[in-house]
Amino acid sequence: MSNRKPKPATGIESRQSKDGAWSHRGKVWSARDKKRIIGPWFPTIAAARNWRQDALVGLRQGTVRAPVALTLREAADDFIDGAKAGHILNRKGERYRPSVVRDYRGDLDRHVLPALGERRLSDVRRGDIQALVDRLVGSGLAPSTVRNAFDPLRRIFDRAVKRDLIPFSPCAHLEMPRGTGRRERVATPAEAAALIGALDVPDKAFWASAFYAGFRVGELRALRCSDIDFDASVIRVARTWDDIEGEQDGGKSRAARRTVTLIAELRPILVEHMLVTGRREDDLVFGRTPTEANDRGTIRRRALAAWKRAELDPITPHECRHVFGSMIAAAGVDVSERQRQMGHASFAMMVRYSHGIEGSVAEAGERLQGWLDSQREGATG
């Protein structure tokens, strides 16, 4: 390498080390940011010029911005605080559920911030994030755990892009592990009846409501007696229960607020439950007490013990929702009504603009009960 002093070049700074070697870096001015952007040191002027030319092109195209002082940790804290307060909304324009915010905080603290938290937001590169993904996969974490760990990071960078803090998100086009490793069991109607029959009151009604109405666990825990209309044969889902925050209005999403059919299969089980427990009016249907929610772990342990005694293959509440979805599909319920009954957010607009909804619910219930009756007759015939 020549120790001769280089000729001055526009936008290039040069320096000489103690051993006489020269290094060079480019500089550009960002009129948008009103800041100078300085490149890294290169051993040749040609490399510094190339960086500067690329930076000038990037400024014109909007893909290069002056670095921001905000660190990833600071951006993460701001995001979590905003999500908790309710002024940072999810992609559906709704408040984040408390459990989601807690999961985001945990994933960031465990997997992301220890490795990248002190870097400036504008200095985090796609390669840095991909290397972290690969490292977590190599550590033996389940694919779903790795994918979930980077969900809040995507939200943080997407928010930074929309606020012109960075030109693009480094989370785009990441290679993520595939496969969920989840056990997805769908019980037959006969299996569902046997699983319910092996339980004692009040657990029987809890699990029957999951099987025959497709409730989520949080929805069951927050269900009140006033939500059940035996005369109209419907159950209204209006809230959910969070372990930390307690009762939450609206459920998982707008679509979660819905009216579900109360089929004949479920009615006597709920009636028996009400009589035995003495629940009425605004009492929690499945609460540990009329005003205190039940413990999901306790309900699960009691059910597993009962099914073990009866030598039955156990099931989870989430899988019960799959059973309900499969049954109403087999019963010929229209796909839009199936999505509405399940409370899926992708059909929120259909809920919003539905008319004569009670008739639709009644028809779905008749179809499902008729299908269950035909399955029972076929099994005994």
C-alpha positions as CSV (number, residue, x, y, z in Angstrom):
1,M,0.0,0.0,0.0
2,S,1.4,3.4,-1.0
3,N,2.2,5.9,1.8
4,R,2.0,8.8,-0.6
5,K,-0.6,11.4,0.4
6,P,-3.7,11.0,-1.9
7,K,-5.1,13.8,-4.0
8,P,-8.1,15.5,-2.4
9,A,-11.4,14.0,-3.6
10,T,-14.9,15.5,-3.3
11,G,-16.8,14.1,-0.4
12,I,-13.9,11.8,0.7
13,E,-12.0,12.1,4.0
14,S,-8.5,10.5,4.2
15,R,-6.3,9.8,7.2
16,Q,-2.9,8.3,7.8
17,S,-2.1,5.8,10.5
18,K,1.1,5.7,12.6
19,D,2.6,3.1,10.3
20,G,2.0,5.5,7.3
21,A,-0.9,3.6,5.7
22,W,-3.9,5.7,4.4
23,S,-7.6,5.0,4.8
24,H,-10.6,6.8,3.4
25,R,-14.3,7.3,4.0
26,G,-17.1,9.0,2.1
27,K,-19.5,11.6,3.4
28,V,-22.9,12.7,2.1
29,W,-25.5,15.3,3.2
30,S,-29.1,14.3,3.9
31,A,-31.2,17.3,3.2
32,R,-34.3,15.4,4.5
33,D,-32.6,14.6,7.8
34,K,-30.5,17.7,7.9
35,K,-27.6,15.6,8.9
36,R,-24.3,14.4,7.5
37,I,-24.0,10.6,6.8
38,I,-20.5,9.3,7.2
39,G,-19.4,5.9,5.8
40,P,-16.9,3.4,7.2
41,W,-13.2,3.6,6.6
42,F,-11.9,1.8,3.5
43,P,-8.2,1.1,2.5
44,T,-8.7,2.6,-1.0
45,I,-10.3,5.8,-2.3
46,A,-12.1,3.8,-4.9
47,A,-14.0,1.8,-2.3
48,A,-14.9,5.0,-0.4
49,R,-16.1,6.6,-3.7
50,N,-18.3,3.6,-4.4
51,W,-19.8,3.8,-0.9
52,R,-20.5,7.5,-1.4
53,Q,-22.1,6.9,-4.8
54,D,-24.3,4.2,-3.5
55,A,-25.3,6.5,-0.6
56,L,-26.2,9.3,-2.9
57,V,-28.4,7.0,-5.0
58,G,-30.0,5.7,-1.8
59,L,-30.8,9.2,-0.6
60,R,-32.5,10.0,-3.9
61,Q,-34.5,6.7,-3.8
62,G,-35.4,7.1,-0.1
63,T,-33.6,3.9,1.0
64,V,-30.8,5.6,2.9
65,R,-31.4,7.7,6.0
66,A,-29.2,9.4,8.6
67,P,-28.8,7.1,11.6
68,V,-31.0,7.6,14.6
69,A,-29.7,7.7,18.2
70,L,-32.6,5.5,19.4
71,T,-31.5,2.0,20.5
72,L,-33.4,-1.1,19.8
73,R,-34.0,-1.5,23.6
74,E,-35.4,2.0,23.9
75,A,-37.6,1.4,20.9
76,A,-38.8,-1.9,22.4
77,D,-39.6,-0.3,25.7
78,D,-41.5,2.5,24.0
79,F,-43.5,-0.1,22.0
80,I,-44.4,-2.2,25.0
81,D,-45.4,0.9,27.0
82,G,-47.5,2.2,24.2
83,A,-49.2,-1.2,23.7
84,K,-50.0,-1.4,27.4
85,A,-51.5,2.1,27.4
86,G,-53.5,1.4,24.3
87,H,-52.2,4.1,22.0
88,I,-50.2,1.6,19.9
89,L,-52.7,-0.7,18.2
90,N,-52.3,-4.1,16.5
91,R,-52.6,-4.6,12.7
92,K,-56.4,-4.8,13.0
93,G,-56.5,-1.4,14.6
94,E,-57.4,-2.9,18.0
95,R,-55.8,-2.8,21.4
96,Y,-53.3,-5.5,22.1
97,R,-54.6,-8.0,24.6
98,P,-52.7,-7.9,27.9
99,S,-51.5,-11.5,27.4
100,V,-50.0,-10.6,24.0
101,V,-48.1,-7.7,25.5
102,R,-46.7,-9.9,28.2
103,D,-45.6,-12.5,25.7
104,Y,-44.0,-9.8,23.6
105,R,-42.1,-8.5,26.6
106,G,-40.9,-11.9,27.5
107,D,-39.8,-12.8,24.0
108,L,-37.9,-9.6,23.6
109,D,-36.2,-9.9,27.0
110,R,-35.3,-13.6,26.6
111,H,-34.3,-13.9,23.0
112,V,-33.8,-10.5,21.2
113,L,-32.6,-7.7,23.4
114,P,-29.6,-9.5,25.0
115,A,-28.1,-9.8,21.6
116,L,-29.2,-6.7,19.8
117,G,-30.7,-4.4,22.4
118,E,-27.9,-1.9,22.7
119,R,-27.5,-1.3,18.9
120,R,-29.0,1.8,17.4
121,L,-32.2,1.0,15.6
122,S,-30.7,2.2,12.3
123,D,-27.6,0.0,12.7
124,V,-29.5,-3.4,13.0
125,R,-29.1,-5.3,9.7
126,R,-31.0,-8.2,8.3
127,G,-27.9,-10.3,8.6
128,D,-27.7,-9.6,12.3
129,I,-31.3,-10.8,12.8
130,Q,-30.9,-13.8,10.6
131,A,-27.8,-14.8,12.5
132,L,-29.8,-14.6,15.7
133,V,-32.6,-16.7,14.2
134,D,-30.1,-19.4,13.2
135,R,-28.6,-19.3,16.7
136,L,-31.9,-19.8,18.4
137,V,-32.8,-22.7,16.0
138,G,-29.4,-24.3,16.7
139,S,-30.1,-24.0,20.5
140,G,-33.0,-26.5,20.1
141,L,-35.9,-24.1,20.5
142,A,-39.1,-25.3,18.8
143,P,-39.8,-23.6,15.4
144,S,-43.0,-22.0,16.7
145,T,-41.1,-20.5,19.7
146,V,-38.4,-19.0,17.3
147,R,-41.1,-17.5,15.0
148,N,-43.0,-16.1,18.0
149,A,-39.8,-14.5,19.4
150,F,-39.5,-12.3,16.4
151,D,-43.1,-11.2,16.1
152,P,-42.6,-8.1,18.4
153,L,-39.4,-7.2,16.6
154,R,-41.3,-7.0,13.3
155,R,-43.9,-4.8,14.9
156,I,-41.1,-2.5,16.3
157,F,-39.4,-2.1,13.0
158,D,-42.6,-1.7,11.0
159,R,-43.5,1.1,13.4
160,A,-40.1,2.7,12.9
161,V,-40.5,2.7,9.1
162,K,-43.9,4.3,9.3
163,R,-42.5,7.0,11.5
164,D,-39.6,7.7,9.1
165,L,-37.0,6.6,11.6
166,I,-35.5,4.0,9.2
167,P,-36.0,3.5,5.5
168,F,-36.9,-0.2,5.6
169,S,-37.4,-3.0,8.0
170,P,-34.5,-5.5,8.4
171,C,-37.0,-8.2,9.4
172,A,-38.1,-8.6,5.7
173,H,-37.3,-11.9,3.9
174,L,-35.9,-13.7,6.9
175,E,-35.5,-17.5,6.7
176,M,-37.7,-18.8,9.6
177,P,-38.0,-22.5,10.7
178,R,-41.1,-24.3,9.5
179,G,-43.3,-26.8,11.4
180,T,-45.3,-26.3,14.5
181,G,-44.8,-29.6,16.3
182,R,-48.3,-29.2,17.6
183,R,-50.6,-32.1,18.3
184,E,-53.9,-31.3,16.5
185,R,-56.5,-33.9,17.5
186,V,-60.0,-33.9,16.2
187,A,-62.3,-36.2,18.2
188,T,-65.3,-37.8,16.6
189,P,-68.8,-37.0,18.0
190,A,-68.8,-40.3,19.9
191,E,-65.4,-39.6,21.4
192,A,-66.5,-36.1,22.4
193,A,-69.6,-37.5,24.2
194,A,-67.5,-40.1,26.0
195,L,-64.9,-37.4,27.1
196,I,-67.7,-35.2,28.4
197,G,-69.5,-38.1,30.1
198,A,-66.4,-39.1,32.1
199,L,-66.3,-35.7,33.8
200,D,-68.1,-34.5,36.9
201,V,-70.2,-31.3,37.3
202,P,-69.1,-28.5,36.9
203,D,-66.3,-29.6,34.6
204,K,-68.7,-31.4,32.3
205,A,-70.4,-28.2,31.2
206,F,-67.1,-26.4,30.8
207,W,-65.8,-29.0,28.3
208,A,-69.1,-29.5,26.6
209,S,-69.3,-25.8,25.9
210,A,-65.9,-26.0,24.3
211,F,-66.9,-29.0,22.2
212,Y,-70.4,-27.9,21.2
213,A,-70.0,-24.1,21.0
214,G,-66.3,-23.6,20.1
215,F,-65.4,-21.3,22.9
216,R,-61.9,-20.2,23.7
217,V,-60.7,-20.9,27.3
218,G,-60.7,-17.1,28.1
219,E,-64.2,-16.8,26.8
220,L,-65.4,-19.7,28.9
221,R,-63.8,-18.3,32.0
222,A,-65.5,-14.9,31.5
223,L,-68.9,-16.3,30.5
224,R,-71.8,-15.0,32.7
225,C,-75.2,-16.5,33.3
226,S,-76.8,-13.5,31.6
227,D,-74.9,-14.3,28.4
228,I,-76.9,-17.5,28.0
229,D,-80.4,-17.1,26.5
230,F,-82.2,-20.4,26.9
231,D,-85.4,-19.0,25.4
232,A,-83.6,-17.9,22.2
233,S,-81.2,-20.8,22.3
234,V,-78.1,-18.6,21.9
235,I,-75.0,-17.7,23.9
236,R,-73.5,-14.3,23.5
237,V,-69.7,-13.9,23.7
238,A,-68.9,-10.4,24.9
239,R,-65.7,-10.7,26.9
240,T,-62.6,-12.8,27.8
241,W,-60.6,-13.4,31.0
242,D,-56.9,-12.6,31.4
243,D,-54.9,-14.2,34.2
244,I,-53.3,-10.9,35.3
245,E,-55.7,-8.2,34.1
246,G,-59.0,-10.1,34.9
247,E,-62.1,-9.6,32.8
248,Q,-61.6,-8.0,29.4
249,D,-64.4,-6.6,27.2
250,G,-64.6,-7.6,23.6
251,G,-62.7,-10.9,23.6
252,K,-59.7,-11.6,21.4
253,S,-60.8,-9.4,18.6
254,R,-63.9,-7.6,17.2
255,A,-64.9,-10.9,15.6
256,A,-64.7,-12.7,18.9
257,R,-67.8,-10.7,20.1
258,R,-70.4,-12.9,18.6
259,T,-73.6,-14.9,19.1
260,V,-73.2,-18.7,19.2
261,T,-76.0,-21.3,18.8
262,L,-77.1,-23.2,21.9
263,I,-77.8,-26.6,20.5
264,A,-80.0,-29.3,22.1
265,E,-76.9,-31.4,22.9
266,L,-75.5,-28.7,25.1
267,R,-78.7,-27.3,26.7
268,P,-79.4,-30.0,29.3
269,I,-75.7,-30.1,30.4
270,L,-75.8,-26.3,31.0
271,V,-79.2,-26.5,32.8
272,E,-77.8,-29.2,35.1
273,H,-74.7,-27.1,35.8
274,M,-76.9,-24.1,36.7
275,L,-79.0,-26.2,39.1
276,V,-76.1,-27.9,40.8
277,T,-73.9,-24.8,41.2
278,G,-76.8,-22.3,41.9
279,R,-75.4,-19.8,39.5
280,R,-77.7,-17.1,38.2
281,E,-78.0,-13.6,36.8
282,D,-74.5,-12.0,36.3
283,D,-72.6,-14.8,38.1
284,L,-69.6,-16.4,36.3
285,V,-70.9,-19.6,34.8
286,F,-67.7,-21.6,35.4
287,G,-66.0,-19.5,38.1
288,R,-64.4,-21.0,41.1
289,T,-66.9,-18.8,42.9
290,P,-69.7,-16.7,41.4
291,T,-67.3,-13.7,41.1
292,E,-63.8,-15.4,40.9
293,A,-62.7,-17.0,37.6
294,N,-61.6,-20.6,37.6
295,D,-58.0,-21.8,37.3
296,R,-57.4,-23.3,33.9
297,G,-54.6,-25.5,35.3
298,T,-56.9,-27.0,37.9
299,I,-59.7,-27.7,35.3
300,R,-57.1,-29.4,33.0
301,R,-55.7,-31.6,35.8
302,R,-59.1,-32.8,36.9
303,A,-60.1,-33.6,33.3
304,L,-56.8,-35.5,32.7
305,A,-57.3,-37.5,35.9
306,A,-60.9,-38.4,34.9
307,W,-60.0,-39.4,31.3
308,K,-57.1,-41.5,32.6
309,R,-59.5,-43.4,34.9
310,A,-61.8,-43.9,31.9
311,E,-58.9,-44.9,29.6
312,L,-59.8,-42.1,27.1
313,D,-57.4,-40.2,24.9
314,P,-57.2,-36.7,26.4
315,I,-57.8,-33.5,24.5
316,T,-57.1,-29.8,25.0
317,P,-59.6,-26.9,24.9
318,H,-58.0,-25.6,21.8
319,E,-58.5,-28.9,20.1
320,C,-62.1,-28.8,21.2
321,R,-62.5,-25.7,19.1
322,H,-61.2,-27.8,16.1
323,V,-63.8,-30.4,16.9
324,F,-66.6,-27.8,16.9
325,G,-65.3,-26.3,13.6
326,S,-65.1,-29.8,12.0
327,M,-68.6,-30.7,13.2
328,I,-70.3,-27.5,11.8
329,A,-68.4,-28.0,8.6
330,A,-69.6,-31.6,8.3
331,A,-73.1,-30.4,9.1
332,G,-73.0,-28.2,6.0
333,V,-73.0,-24.8,7.7
334,D,-72.0,-22.1,5.3
335,V,-68.3,-21.1,5.4
336,S,-69.0,-17.5,6.4
337,E,-71.3,-18.6,9.2
338,R,-68.7,-21.1,10.4
339,Q,-66.1,-18.4,10.6
340,R,-68.5,-16.1,12.4
341,Q,-69.5,-18.9,14.9
342,M,-65.8,-19.6,15.6
343,G,-65.1,-15.8,16.1
344,H,-62.2,-15.6,13.5
345,A,-61.0,-12.1,13.0
346,S,-60.6,-12.6,9.2
347,F,-64.4,-12.4,8.9
348,A,-64.9,-9.4,11.2
349,M,-66.4,-7.3,8.4
350,M,-69.0,-10.0,7.7
351,V,-70.1,-9.7,11.4
352,R,-70.2,-6.0,11.1
353,Y,-72.6,-5.9,8.2
354,S,-74.6,-9.0,9.0
355,H,-78.4,-8.7,9.2
356,G,-81.0,-11.1,10.6
357,I,-78.2,-12.7,12.5
358,E,-80.4,-14.7,14.9
359,G,-81.9,-16.6,12.0
360,S,-78.5,-17.5,10.8
361,V,-77.5,-18.7,14.2
362,A,-80.6,-20.8,14.5
363,E,-80.1,-22.4,11.1
364,A,-76.5,-23.3,12.0
365,G,-77.7,-24.8,15.3
366,E,-80.4,-26.9,13.6
367,R,-77.9,-28.2,11.0
368,L,-75.3,-29.1,13.7
369,Q,-77.9,-30.8,16.0
370,G,-79.3,-32.7,13.0
371,W,-75.9,-33.9,12.0
372,L,-75.1,-35.0,15.6
373,D,-78.4,-36.9,15.7
374,S,-77.6,-38.7,12.4
375,Q,-74.1,-39.7,13.6
376,R,-75.6,-41.1,16.8
377,E,-78.3,-43.1,14.9
378,G,-75.6,-44.4,12.5
379,A,-73.5,-45.6,15.4
380,T,-76.4,-47.5,17.0
381,G,-78.2,-48.6,13.9
